[in-house]
Amino acid sequence: MTIVLELEHEIESRLIAQAAAQGKSVEELLKIIIQQLLVTIEQR
């Protein structure tokens, strides 16, 4: 699935920095974040 997001510059910069800090691409980091969010939601 391909998703296009229009993010505020600050959010984009934070995602890029966080991904770099973890040695991941932004796409990889977003997959992890989404998966964790879904687990959290499903546990409610």
N, C-alpha and C positions, 0 to 999 in steps of 0.2 A: 504494500500500500504506500502510495506517495501522498504526503500532506504538505501543503504550502502554508506557512505561517508568516504573517506580518507582525514582527515584534518591535517594540520600542528599542531604540539604540542601546539604552542602558541594559536592558534584559539580554539583548544579543551579546553585548560585550561581556556580561557576567557568565553567560553560557560558554562562550569561547574560552574565557579564562579558566573556568571550572573544568572544562573538558581537557584543556592543555595540562592543567595541574594533575589530572588523573591519567594522562597519557592516552586519552581517547579522542575520537572525533566528536563533533557536536552531535551528529546523528546517533552515534553509539550512546552518548550520555543521555540524550532525549529518550531513547528506547528504554534505558534503565529507569529513568525518572517515571515514565509512563507506566512501566510494569510495576514499580513500587507503589505508585498511586492506585492502580487497579487492585492490588493486593490489599491495601489499606481500606479502600472503599468496600471490598467484598467481605472484610472482616467485621464490618459494622453490623 
